[in-house]
């Protein structure tokens, strides 16, 4: 099993969804992320979900205090972060502007 650090250091951009089972906005964000996966090149962008209740140490390490929190990594570096629901068009814009950068 890959560690979080290995995943975010991979050659793909990685969008991490920090969420929780009990979180209403997280449940609304989930289908947006699923749709996003169909709009981005899977060989260049990976989307992963981290449950903050099952991974409290990692959540604290990443300074996640609210859910959902989305963090985009490129070459192991955080390049974008937002808490709260993020619409599909905004996520696509962020990812595509960083794919070409």
Gaussian input, Z-matrix of N, CA and C with variables (Angstrom, degrees):
# hf/3-21g

backbone

0 1
 N
 C     1     B1
 C     2     B2     1     A1
 N     3     B3     2     A2     1     D1
 C     4     B4     3     A3     2     D2
 C     5     B5     4     A4     3     D3
 N     6     B6     5     A5     4     D4
 C     7     B7     6     A6     5     D5
 C     8     B8     7     A7     6     D6
 N     9     B9     8     A8     7     D7
 C    10    B10     9     A9     8     D8
 C    11    B11    10    A10     9     D9
 N    12    B12    11    A11    10    D10
 C    13    B13    12    A12    11    D11
 C    14    B14    13    A13    12    D12
 N    15    B15    14    A14    13    D13
 C    16    B16    15    A15    14    D14
 C    17    B17    16    A16    15    D15
 N    18    B18    17    A17    16    D16
 C    19    B19    18    A18    17    D17
 C    20    B20    19    A19    18    D18
 N    21    B21    20    A20    19    D19
 C    22    B22    21    A21    20    D20
 C    23    B23    22    A22    21    D21
 N    24    B24    23    A23    22    D22
 C    25    B25    24    A24    23    D23
 C    26    B26    25    A25    24    D24
 N    27    B27    26    A26    25    D25
 C    28    B28    27    A27    26    D26
 C    29    B29    28    A28    27    D27
 N    30    B30    29    A29    28    D28
 C    31    B31    30    A30    29    D29
 C    32    B32    31    A31    30    D30
 N    33    B33    32    A32    31    D31
 C    34    B34    33    A33    32    D32
 C    35    B35    34    A34    33    D33
 N    36    B36    35    A35    34    D34
 C    37    B37    36    A36    35    D35
 C    38    B38    37    A37    36    D36
 N    39    B39    38    A38    37    D37
 C    40    B40    39    A39    38    D38
 C    41    B41    40    A40    39    D39
 N    42    B42    41    A41    40    D40
 C    43    B43    42    A42    41    D41
 C    44    B44    43    A43    42    D42
 N    45    B45    44    A44    43    D43
 C    46    B46    45    A45    44    D44
 C    47    B47    46    A46    45    D45
 N    48    B48    47    A47    46    D46
 C    49    B49    48    A48    47    D47
 C    50    B50    49    A49    48    D48
 N    51    B51    50    A50    49    D49
 C    52    B52    51    A51    50    D50
 C    53    B53    52    A52    51    D51
 N    54    B54    53    A53    52    D52
 C    55    B55    54    A54    53    D53
 C    56    B56    55    A55    54    D54
 N    57    B57    56    A56    55    D55
 C    58    B58    57    A57    56    D56
 C    59    B59    58    A58    57    D57
 N    60    B60    59    A59    58    D58
 C    61    B61    60    A60    59    D59
 C    62    B62    61    A61    60    D60
 N    63    B63    62    A62    61    D61
 C    64    B64    63    A63    62    D62
 C    65    B65    64    A64    63    D63
 N    66    B66    65    A65    64    D64
 C    67    B67    66    A66    65    D65
 C    68    B68    67    A67    66    D66
 N    69    B69    68    A68    67    D67
 C    70    B70    69    A69    68    D68
 C    71    B71    70    A70    69    D69
 N    72    B72    71    A71    70    D70
 C    73    B73    72    A72    71    D71
 C    74    B74    73    A73    72    D72
 N    75    B75    74    A74    73    D73
 C    76    B76    75    A75    74    D74
 C    77    B77    76    A76    75    D75
 N    78    B78    77    A77    76    D76
 C    79    B79    78    A78    77    D77
 C    80    B80    79    A79    78    D78
 N    81    B81    80    A80    79    D79
 C    82    B82    81    A81    80    D80
 C    83    B83    82    A82    81    D81
 N    84    B84    83    A83    82    D82
 C    85    B85    84    A84    83    D83
 C    86    B86    85    A85    84    D84
 N    87    B87    86    A86    85    D85
 C    88    B88    87    A87    86    D86
 C    89    B89    88    A88    87    D87
 N    90    B90    89    A89    88    D88
 C    91    B91    90    A90    89    D89
 C    92    B92    91    A91    90    D90
 N    93    B93    92    A92    91    D91
 C    94    B94    93    A93    92    D92
 C    95    B95    94    A94    93    D93
 N    96    B96    95    A95    94    D94
 C    97    B97    96    A96    95    D95
 C    98    B98    97    A97    96    D96
 N    99    B99    98    A98    97    D97
 C   100   B100    99    A99    98    D98
 C   101   B101   100   A100    99    D99
 N   102   B102   101   A101   100   D100
 C   103   B103   102   A102   101   D101
 C   104   B104   103   A103   102   D102
 N   105   B105   104   A104   103   D103
 C   106   B106   105   A105   104   D104
 C   107   B107   106   A106   105   D105
 N   108   B108   107   A107   106   D106
 C   109   B109   108   A108   107   D107
 C   110   B110   109   A109   108   D108
 N   111   B111   110   A110   109   D109
 C   112   B112   111   A111   110   D110
 C   113   B113   112   A112   111   D111
 N   114   B114   113   A113   112   D112
 C   115   B115   114   A114   113   D113
 C   116   B116   115   A115   114   D114
 N   117   B117   116   A116   115   D115
 C   118   B118   117   A117   116   D116
 C   119   B119   118   A118   117   D117
 N   120   B120   119   A119   118   D118
 C   121   B121   120   A120   119   D119
 C   122   B122   121   A121   120   D120
 N   123   B123   122   A122   121   D121
 C   124   B124   123   A123   122   D122
 C   125   B125   124   A124   123   D123
 N   126   B126   125   A125   124   D124
 C   127   B127   126   A126   125   D125
 C   128   B128   127   A127   126   D126
 N   129   B129   128   A128   127   D127
 C   130   B130   129   A129   128   D128
 C   131   B131   130   A130   129   D129
 N   132   B132   131   A131   130   D130
 C   133   B133   132   A132   131   D131
 C   134   B134   133   A133   132   D132
 N   135   B135   134   A134   133   D133
 C   136   B136   135   A135   134   D134
 C   137   B137   136   A136   135   D135
 N   138   B138   137   A137   136   D136
 C   139   B139   138   A138   137   D137
 C   140   B140   139   A139   138   D138
 N   141   B141   140   A140   139   D139
 C   142   B142   141   A141   140   D140
 C   143   B143   142   A142   141   D141
 N   144   B144   143   A143   142   D142
 C   145   B145   144   A144   143   D143
 C   146   B146   145   A145   144   D144
 N   147   B147   146   A146   145   D145
 C   148   B148   147   A147   146   D146
 C   149   B149   148   A148   147   D147
 N   150   B150   149   A149   148   D148
 C   151   B151   150   A150   149   D149
 C   152   B152   151   A151   150   D150
 N   153   B153   152   A152   151   D151
 C   154   B154   153   A153   152   D152
 C   155   B155   154   A154   153   D153
 N   156   B156   155   A155   154   D154
 C   157   B157   156   A156   155   D155
 C   158   B158   157   A157   156   D156
 N   159   B159   158   A158   157   D157
 C   160   B160   159   A159   158   D158
 C   161   B161   160   A160   159   D159
 N   162   B162   161   A161   160   D160
 C   163   B163   162   A162   161   D161
 C   164   B164   163   A163   162   D162
 N   165   B165   164   A164   163   D163
 C   166   B166   165   A165   164   D164
 C   167   B167   166   A166   165   D165
 N   168   B168   167   A167   166   D166
 C   169   B169   168   A168   167   D167
 C   170   B170   169   A169   168   D168
 N   171   B171   170   A170   169   D169
 C   172   B172   171   A171   170   D170
 C   173   B173   172   A172   171   D171
 N   174   B174   173   A173   172   D172
 C   175   B175   174   A174   173   D173
 C   176   B176   175   A175   174   D174
 N   177   B177   176   A176   175   D175
 C   178   B178   177   A177   176   D176
 C   179   B179   178   A178   177   D177
 N   180   B180   179   A179   178   D178
 C   181   B181   180   A180   179   D179
 C   182   B182   181   A181   180   D180
 N   183   B183   182   A182   181   D181
 C   184   B184   183   A183   182   D182
 C   185   B185   184   A184   183   D183
 N   186   B186   185   A185   184   D184
 C   187   B187   186   A186   185   D185
 C   188   B188   187   A187   186   D186
 N   189   B189   188   A188   187   D187
 C   190   B190   189   A189   188   D188
 C   191   B191   190   A190   189   D189
 N   192   B192   191   A191   190   D190
 C   193   B193   192   A192   191   D191
 C   194   B194   193   A193   192   D192
 N   195   B195   194   A194   193   D193
 C   196   B196   195   A195   194   D194
 C   197   B197   196   A196   195   D195
 N   198   B198   197   A197   196   D196
 C   199   B199   198   A198   197   D197
 C   200   B200   199   A199   198   D198
 N   201   B201   200   A200   199   D199
 C   202   B202   201   A201   200   D200
 C   203   B203   202   A202   201   D201
 N   204   B204   203   A203   202   D202
 C   205   B205   204   A204   203   D203
 C   206   B206   205   A205   204   D204
 N   207   B207   206   A206   205   D205
 C   208   B208   207   A207   206   D206
 C   209   B209   208   A208   207   D207
 N   210   B210   209   A209   208   D208
 C   211   B211   210   A210   209   D209
 C   212   B212   211   A211   210   D210
 N   213   B213   212   A212   211   D211
 C   214   B214   213   A213   212   D212
 C   215   B215   214   A214   213   D213
 N   216   B216   215   A215   214   D214
 C   217   B217   216   A216   215   D215
 C   218   B218   217   A217   216   D216
 N   219   B219   218   A218   217   D217
 C   220   B220   219   A219   218   D218
 C   221   B221   220   A220   219   D219
 N   222   B222   221   A221   220   D220
 C   223   B223   222   A222   221   D221
 C   224   B224   223   A223   222   D222
 N   225   B225   224   A224   223   D223
 C   226   B226   225   A225   224   D224
 C   227   B227   226   A226   225   D225
 N   228   B228   227   A227   226   D226
 C   229   B229   228   A228   227   D227
 C   230   B230   229   A229   228   D228
 N   231   B231   230   A230   229   D229
 C   232   B232   231   A231   230   D230
 C   233   B233   232   A232   231   D231
 N   234   B234   233   A233   232   D232
 C   235   B235   234   A234   233   D233
 C   236   B236   235   A235   234   D234
 N   237   B237   236   A236   235   D235
 C   238   B238   237   A237   236   D236
 C   239   B239   238   A238   237   D237
 N   240   B240   239   A239   238   D238
 C   241   B241   240   A240   239   D239
 C   242   B242   241   A241   240   D240
 N   243   B243   242   A242   241   D241
 C   244   B244   243   A243   242   D242
 C   245   B245   244   A244   243   D243
 N   246   B246   245   A245   244   D244
 C   247   B247   246   A246   245   D245
 C   248   B248   247   A247   246   D246
 N   249   B249   248   A248   247   D247
 C   250   B250   249   A249   248   D248
 C   251   B251   250   A250   249   D249
 N   252   B252   251   A251   250   D250
 C   253   B253   252   A252   251   D251
 C   254   B254   253   A253   252   D252
 N   255   B255   254   A254   253   D253
 C   256   B256   255   A255   254   D254
 C   257   B257   256   A256   255   D255
 N   258   B258   257   A257   256   D256
 C   259   B259   258   A258   257   D257
 C   260   B260   259   A259   258   D258
 N   261   B261   260   A260   259   D259
 C   262   B262   261   A261   260   D260
 C   263   B263   262   A262   261   D261
 N   264   B264   263   A263   262   D262
 C   265   B265   264   A264   263   D263
 C   266   B266   265   A265   264   D264
 N   267   B267   266   A266   265   D265
 C   268   B268   267   A267   266   D266
 C   269   B269   268   A268   267   D267
 N   270   B270   269   A269   268   D268
 C   271   B271   270   A270   269   D269
 C   272   B272   271   A271   270   D270
 N   273   B273   272   A272   271   D271
 C   274   B274   273   A273   272   D272
 C   275   B275   274   A274   273   D273
 N   276   B276   275   A275   274   D274
 C   277   B277   276   A276   275   D275
 C   278   B278   277   A277   276   D276
 N   279   B279   278   A278   277   D277
 C   280   B280   279   A279   278   D278
 C   281   B281   280   A280   279   D279
 N   282   B282   281   A281   280   D280
 C   283   B283   282   A282   281   D281
 C   284   B284   283   A283   282   D282
 N   285   B285   284   A284   283   D283
 C   286   B286   285   A285   284   D284
 C   287   B287   286   A286   285   D285
 N   288   B288   287   A287   286   D286
 C   289   B289   288   A288   287   D287
 C   290   B290   289   A289   288   D288
 N   291   B291   290   A290   289   D289
 C   292   B292   291   A291   290   D290
 C   293   B293   292   A292   291   D291
 N   294   B294   293   A293   292   D292
 C   295   B295   294   A294   293   D293
 C   296   B296   295   A295   294   D294
 N   297   B297   296   A296   295   D295
 C   298   B298   297   A297   296   D296
 C   299   B299   298   A298   297   D297
 N   300   B300   299   A299   298   D298
 C   301   B301   300   A300   299   D299
 C   302   B302   301   A301   300   D300

   B1=1.4526
   B2=1.5311
   B3=1.3177
   B4=1.4638
   B5=1.5198
   B6=1.3088
   B7=1.4527
   B8=1.5200
   B9=1.3146
   B10=1.4592
   B11=1.5226
   B12=1.3167
   B13=1.4648
   B14=1.5389
   B15=1.3250
   B16=1.4657
   B17=1.5234
   B18=1.3231
   B19=1.4616
   B20=1.5282
   B21=1.3440
   B22=1.4728
   B23=1.5255
   B24=1.3265
   B25=1.4640
   B26=1.5248
   B27=1.3263
   B28=1.4639
   B29=1.5258
   B30=1.3196
   B31=1.4634
   B32=1.5339
   B33=1.3326
   B34=1.4627
   B35=1.5183
   B36=1.3320
   B37=1.4614
   B38=1.5200
   B39=1.3155
   B40=1.4614
   B41=1.5240
   B42=1.3307
   B43=1.4581
   B44=1.5232
   B45=1.3305
   B46=1.4585
   B47=1.5190
   B48=1.3265
   B49=1.4572
   B50=1.5249
   B51=1.3351
   B52=1.4625
   B53=1.5173
   B54=1.3413
   B55=1.4598
   B56=1.5164
   B57=1.3337
   B58=1.4658
   B59=1.5248
   B60=1.3216
   B61=1.4688
   B62=1.5237
   B63=1.3221
   B64=1.4568
   B65=1.5290
   B66=1.3221
   B67=1.4620
   B68=1.5302
   B69=1.3305
   B70=1.4673
   B71=1.5214
   B72=1.3531
   B73=1.4690
   B74=1.5287
   B75=1.3433
   B76=1.4702
   B77=1.5248
   B78=1.3409
   B79=1.4626
   B80=1.5189
   B81=1.3364
   B82=1.4652
   B83=1.5302
   B84=1.3416
   B85=1.4659
   B86=1.5296
   B87=1.3316
   B88=1.4670
   B89=1.5275
   B90=1.3501
   B91=1.4685
   B92=1.5345
   B93=1.3179
   B94=1.4708
   B95=1.5280
   B96=1.3340
   B97=1.4678
   B98=1.5244
   B99=1.3275
   B100=1.4679
   B101=1.5273
   B102=1.3263
   B103=1.4605
   B104=1.5341
   B105=1.3346
   B106=1.4626
   B107=1.5266
   B108=1.3240
   B109=1.4666
   B110=1.5242
   B111=1.3264
   B112=1.4594
   B113=1.5206
   B114=1.3280
   B115=1.4718
   B116=1.5277
   B117=1.3170
   B118=1.4692
   B119=1.5313
   B120=1.3381
   B121=1.4703
   B122=1.5303
   B123=1.3291
   B124=1.4641
   B125=1.5220
   B126=1.3252
   B127=1.4569
   B128=1.5328
   B129=1.3505
   B130=1.4590
   B131=1.5238
   B132=1.3499
   B133=1.4694
   B134=1.5184
   B135=1.3353
   B136=1.4600
   B137=1.5277
   B138=1.3220
   B139=1.4664
   B140=1.5155
   B141=1.3354
   B142=1.4658
   B143=1.5224
   B144=1.3210
   B145=1.4621
   B146=1.5284
   B147=1.3230
   B148=1.4648
   B149=1.5269
   B150=1.3206
   B151=1.4636
   B152=1.5287
   B153=1.3310
   B154=1.4704
   B155=1.5269
   B156=1.3285
   B157=1.4654
   B158=1.5263
   B159=1.3187
   B160=1.4738
   B161=1.5316
   B162=1.3238
   B163=1.4681
   B164=1.5289
   B165=1.3466
   B166=1.4754
   B167=1.5302
   B168=1.3229
   B169=1.4679
   B170=1.5233
   B171=1.3329
   B172=1.4579
   B173=1.5302
   B174=1.3212
   B175=1.4643
   B176=1.5238
   B177=1.3116
   B178=1.4684
   B179=1.5272
   B180=1.3203
   B181=1.4652
   B182=1.5369
   B183=1.3251
   B184=1.4635
   B185=1.5381
   B186=1.3239
   B187=1.4737
   B188=1.5350
   B189=1.3162
   B190=1.4581
   B191=1.5237
   B192=1.3347
   B193=1.4654
   B194=1.5240
   B195=1.3236
   B196=1.4584
   B197=1.5085
   B198=1.3235
   B199=1.4610
   B200=1.5268
   B201=1.3217
   B202=1.4586
   B203=1.5320
   B204=1.3150
   B205=1.4646
   B206=1.5155
   B207=1.3237
   B208=1.4605
   B209=1.5177
   B210=1.3268
   B211=1.4617
   B212=1.5226
   B213=1.3381
   B214=1.4535
   B215=1.5213
   B216=1.3312
   B217=1.4631
   B218=1.5212
   B219=1.3207
   B220=1.4681
   B221=1.5194
   B222=1.3280
   B223=1.4668
   B224=1.5325
   B225=1.3301
   B226=1.4606
   B227=1.5142
   B228=1.3340
   B229=1.4595
   B230=1.5230
   B231=1.3242
   B232=1.4607
   B233=1.5243
   B234=1.3446
   B235=1.4613
   B236=1.5245
   B237=1.3379
   B238=1.4668
   B239=1.5183
   B240=1.3315
   B241=1.4653
   B242=1.5155
   B243=1.3374
   B244=1.4594
   B245=1.5169
   B246=1.3255
   B247=1.4602
   B248=1.5199
   B249=1.3251
   B250=1.4563
   B251=1.5237
   B252=1.3104
   B253=1.4649
   B254=1.5190
   B255=1.3256
   B256=1.4668
   B257=1.5289
   B258=1.3442
   B259=1.4656
   B260=1.5292
   B261=1.3186
   B262=1.4612
   B263=1.5266
   B264=1.3294
   B265=1.4668
   B266=1.5311
   B267=1.3258
   B268=1.4678
   B269=1.5336
   B270=1.3234
   B271=1.4668
   B272=1.5298
   B273=1.3426
   B274=1.4640
   B275=1.5268
   B276=1.3249
   B277=1.4655
   B278=1.5205
   B279=1.3267
   B280=1.4705
   B281=1.5326
   B282=1.3131
   B283=1.4637
   B284=1.5251
   B285=1.3299
   B286=1.4634
   B287=1.5244
   B288=1.3302
   B289=1.4679
   B290=1.5245
   B291=1.3373
   B292=1.4609
   B293=1.5278
   B294=1.3188
   B295=1.4686
   B296=1.5246
   B297=1.3258
   B298=1.4586
   B299=1.5160
   B300=1.3313
   B301=1.4853
   B302=1.5132
   A1=109.58
   A2=116.13
   A3=120.85
   A4=110.73
   A5=114.88
   A6=118.50
   A7=108.51
   A8=115.86
   A9=121.14
   A10=110.55
   A11=116.81
   A12=121.76
   A13=110.85
   A14=117.38
   A15=120.47
   A16=110.91
   A17=116.48
   A18=121.16
   A19=110.56
   A20=117.26
   A21=118.71
   A22=112.54
   A23=117.86
   A24=120.98
   A25=112.53
   A26=117.67
   A27=120.50
   A28=110.10
   A29=115.90
   A30=119.39
   A31=112.33
   A32=117.27
   A33=120.44
   A34=110.42
   A35=116.18
   A36=119.77
   A37=105.89
   A38=116.97
   A39=120.95
   A40=109.07
   A41=115.74
   A42=121.87
   A43=106.57
   A44=116.16
   A45=121.40
   A46=108.68
   A47=115.48
   A48=123.15
   A49=107.76
   A50=116.34
   A51=120.76
   A52=106.54
   A53=115.97
   A54=120.22
   A55=110.69
   A56=115.42
   A57=121.39
   A58=109.07
   A59=116.13
   A60=121.93
   A61=112.32
   A62=117.82
   A63=123.12
   A64=113.44
   A65=117.50
   A66=123.07
   A67=111.55
   A68=116.93
   A69=121.79
   A70=113.36
   A71=118.49
   A72=119.10
   A73=113.18
   A74=117.00
   A75=120.15
   A76=110.00
   A77=115.75
   A78=120.45
   A79=110.52
   A80=117.19
   A81=120.47
   A82=111.02
   A83=117.39
   A84=121.51
   A85=110.98
   A86=117.69
   A87=122.31
   A88=113.54
   A89=120.55
   A90=118.55
   A91=112.60
   A92=117.41
   A93=120.85
   A94=109.02
   A95=116.62
   A96=120.51
   A97=111.00
   A98=115.98
   A99=119.77
   A100=109.80
   A101=116.96
   A102=120.77
   A103=110.39
   A104=116.17
   A105=121.07
   A106=110.91
   A107=116.40
   A108=121.12
   A109=111.43
   A110=117.40
   A111=121.44
   A112=113.10
   A113=117.30
   A114=121.70
   A115=113.55
   A116=117.31
   A117=119.80
   A118=109.28
   A119=116.64
   A120=118.82
   A121=110.87
   A122=116.40
   A123=120.91
   A124=113.12
   A125=117.20
   A126=119.04
   A127=111.59
   A128=117.41
   A129=120.50
   A130=113.43
   A131=116.23
   A132=120.32
   A133=109.15
   A134=115.31
   A135=121.74
   A136=107.18
   A137=116.82
   A138=121.91
   A139=107.20
   A140=115.91
   A141=119.43
   A142=110.07
   A143=115.21
   A144=121.64
   A145=108.23
   A146=115.66
   A147=121.66
   A148=107.52
   A149=116.59
   A150=121.69
   A151=107.71
   A152=116.42
   A153=120.09
   A154=112.09
   A155=117.43
   A156=120.01
   A157=111.71
   A158=117.06
   A159=121.29
   A160=111.60
   A161=117.03
   A162=121.95
   A163=110.98
   A164=117.27
   A165=119.75
   A166=113.69
   A167=117.60
   A168=119.82
   A169=110.37
   A170=117.50
   A171=121.21
   A172=110.39
   A173=116.73
   A174=120.59
   A175=110.90
   A176=116.95
   A177=121.20
   A178=110.26
   A179=116.45
   A180=121.48
   A181=111.13
   A182=116.73
   A183=121.85
   A184=111.64
   A185=116.79
   A186=123.31
   A187=112.17
   A188=115.47
   A189=120.85
   A190=107.96
   A191=115.94
   A192=119.24
   A193=112.17
   A194=117.17
   A195=121.01
   A196=109.89
   A197=115.96
   A198=120.51
   A199=109.34
   A200=118.08
   A201=125.39
   A202=111.85
   A203=115.66
   A204=122.56
   A205=106.57
   A206=115.38
   A207=121.38
   A208=108.16
   A209=116.10
   A210=121.76
   A211=107.78
   A212=116.11
   A213=121.55
   A214=108.71
   A215=114.91
   A216=122.01
   A217=109.90
   A218=115.40
   A219=121.94
   A220=106.48
   A221=116.15
   A222=121.95
   A223=111.73
   A224=116.03
   A225=120.93
   A226=115.21
   A227=117.75
   A228=120.55
   A229=110.36
   A230=115.74
   A231=120.67
   A232=108.32
   A233=116.47
   A234=119.27
   A235=112.43
   A236=117.25
   A237=120.81
   A238=107.98
   A239=114.87
   A240=120.03
   A241=108.61
   A242=116.02
   A243=120.02
   A244=109.50
   A245=115.01
   A246=120.69
   A247=108.36
   A248=115.73
   A249=120.74
   A250=110.05
   A251=114.93
   A252=119.65
   A253=110.49
   A254=115.07
   A255=121.27
   A256=107.39
   A257=117.32
   A258=119.78
   A259=112.61
   A260=114.98
   A261=122.05
   A262=112.22
   A263=117.89
   A264=119.94
   A265=111.39
   A266=116.42
   A267=120.03
   A268=110.42
   A269=116.70
   A270=120.53
   A271=111.12
   A272=116.48
   A273=119.67
   A274=110.67
   A275=117.61
   A276=120.77
   A277=111.36
   A278=117.20
   A279=121.58
   A280=110.01
   A281=116.40
   A282=119.95
   A283=111.40
   A284=117.20
   A285=118.70
   A286=112.73
   A287=118.12
   A288=119.06
   A289=110.70
   A290=117.20
   A291=120.75
   A292=113.30
   A293=117.62
   A294=120.42
   A295=110.11
   A296=115.47
   A297=119.81
   A298=112.72
   A299=116.68
   A300=120.12
   A301=111.69
   D1=134.76
   D2=-178.71
   D3=-76.37
   D4=145.55
   D5=173.98
   D6=-82.76
   D7=162.25
   D8=178.97
   D9=-56.32
   D10=-43.89
   D11=-178.64
   D12=-62.03
   D13=-40.88
   D14=178.02
   D15=-64.17
   D16=-39.01
   D17=-179.34
   D18=-65.07
   D19=-49.76
   D20=-176.93
   D21=-72.77
   D22=-18.90
   D23=177.19
   D24=-88.18
   D25=0.43
   D26=-179.31
   D27=-67.45
   D28=170.03
   D29=-176.88
   D30=-72.23
   D31=-19.72
   D32=177.47
   D33=-79.97
   D34=155.17
   D35=167.38
   D36=-72.77
   D37=145.79
   D38=-178.02
   D39=-126.14
   D40=121.87
   D41=174.12
   D42=-99.76
   D43=117.90
   D44=-177.95
   D45=-104.60
   D46=126.53
   D47=178.14
   D48=-104.53
   D49=103.29
   D50=173.87
   D51=-85.75
   D52=119.01
   D53=-174.75
   D54=-146.05
   D55=-179.40
   D56=178.72
   D57=-144.62
   D58=149.26
   D59=-179.69
   D60=-58.18
   D61=-37.56
   D62=-174.12
   D63=-82.99
   D64=-4.05
   D65=-171.57
   D66=-87.68
   D67=115.06
   D68=179.08
   D69=-59.74
   D70=-51.76
   D71=178.45
   D72=-60.08
   D73=-30.87
   D74=177.45
   D75=-63.88
   D76=-39.69
   D77=179.79
   D78=-66.51
   D79=-31.44
   D80=177.80
   D81=-78.61
   D82=-28.41
   D83=179.47
   D84=-74.05
   D85=-32.25
   D86=-175.16
   D87=-53.57
   D88=-49.75
   D89=-179.88
   D90=-67.28
   D91=-27.35
   D92=176.51
   D93=-65.69
   D94=-43.30
   D95=178.93
   D96=-66.68
   D97=-36.85
   D98=178.02
   D99=-64.22
   D100=-42.01
   D101=177.83
   D102=-66.82
   D103=-40.03
   D104=178.10
   D105=-56.71
   D106=-40.32
   D107=-179.11
   D108=-57.89
   D109=-29.05
   D110=178.55
   D111=-81.52
   D112=-8.47
   D113=-176.47
   D114=-108.43
   D115=-7.61
   D116=-176.76
   D117=-116.87
   D118=151.49
   D119=179.52
   D120=-68.73
   D121=115.11
   D122=-174.98
   D123=-65.29
   D124=-19.38
   D125=177.35
   D126=-81.62
   D127=-7.66
   D128=-178.08
   D129=-122.63
   D130=-13.61
   D131=-178.18
   D132=-136.34
   D133=130.22
   D134=177.41
   D135=-117.32
   D136=137.89
   D137=177.38
   D138=-117.02
   D139=123.16
   D140=178.83
   D141=-126.29
   D142=155.64
   D143=-179.14
   D144=-117.91
   D145=133.57
   D146=177.15
   D147=-121.17
   D148=122.34
   D149=176.37
   D150=-82.48
   D151=117.39
   D152=-175.59
   D153=-65.33
   D154=-28.45
   D155=179.61
   D156=-74.15
   D157=-30.24
   D158=179.38
   D159=-89.17
   D160=-15.35
   D161=-177.78
   D162=-132.70
   D163=58.56
   D164=-174.87
   D165=-64.49
   D166=-34.44
   D167=-178.73
   D168=-67.49
   D169=-44.86
   D170=178.71
   D171=-64.68
   D172=-42.03
   D173=178.89
   D174=-60.34
   D175=-41.91
   D176=178.34
   D177=-67.16
   D178=-42.25
   D179=179.52
   D180=-60.25
   D181=-35.55
   D182=-179.57
   D183=-89.90
   D184=4.88
   D185=178.23
   D186=58.76
   D187=40.96
   D188=177.23
   D189=-87.64
   D190=113.68
   D191=-178.91
   D192=-112.55
   D193=-12.89
   D194=177.76
   D195=-138.93
   D196=154.23
   D197=178.68
   D198=-125.70
   D199=147.41
   D200=-4.20
   D201=-74.31
   D202=147.78
   D203=169.60
   D204=-125.36
   D205=126.23
   D206=178.33
   D207=-108.30
   D208=132.33
   D209=178.26
   D210=-129.77
   D211=130.11
   D212=178.63
   D213=-106.82
   D214=127.71
   D215=179.69
   D216=-114.13
   D217=143.07
   D218=173.39
   D219=-136.74
   D220=123.34
   D221=-177.86
   D222=54.06
   D223=38.46
   D224=176.91
   D225=81.20
   D226=-2.54
   D227=-178.33
   D228=-108.94
   D229=138.14
   D230=176.56
   D231=-70.48
   D232=123.14
   D233=-179.66
   D234=-114.09
   D235=-11.48
   D236=178.85
   D237=-161.91
   D238=147.67
   D239=-179.63
   D240=-154.90
   D241=139.18
   D242=175.46
   D243=-153.77
   D244=139.16
   D245=174.09
   D246=-100.82
   D247=149.50
   D248=-177.85
   D249=95.77
   D250=173.78
   D251=-179.20
   D252=-68.88
   D253=141.20
   D254=178.80
   D255=-124.14
   D256=125.48
   D257=-179.43
   D258=-68.25
   D259=155.79
   D260=-177.00
   D261=-55.21
   D262=-47.83
   D263=-176.06
   D264=-61.54
   D265=-34.95
   D266=179.32
   D267=-69.14
   D268=-43.37
   D269=178.22
   D270=-61.87
   D271=-43.10
   D272=178.31
   D273=-61.83
   D274=-42.93
   D275=179.24
   D276=-61.05
   D277=-45.48
   D278=-179.45
   D279=-61.57
   D280=-48.00
   D281=-177.28
   D282=-65.58
   D283=-48.75
   D284=-177.01
   D285=-67.90
   D286=-32.37
   D287=177.89
   D288=-68.72
   D289=-27.03
   D290=179.42
   D291=-91.99
   D292=-18.40
   D293=176.31
   D294=-65.89
   D295=-40.09
   D296=-176.70
   D297=-85.13
   D298=-15.87
   D299=-176.94
   D300=-73.80

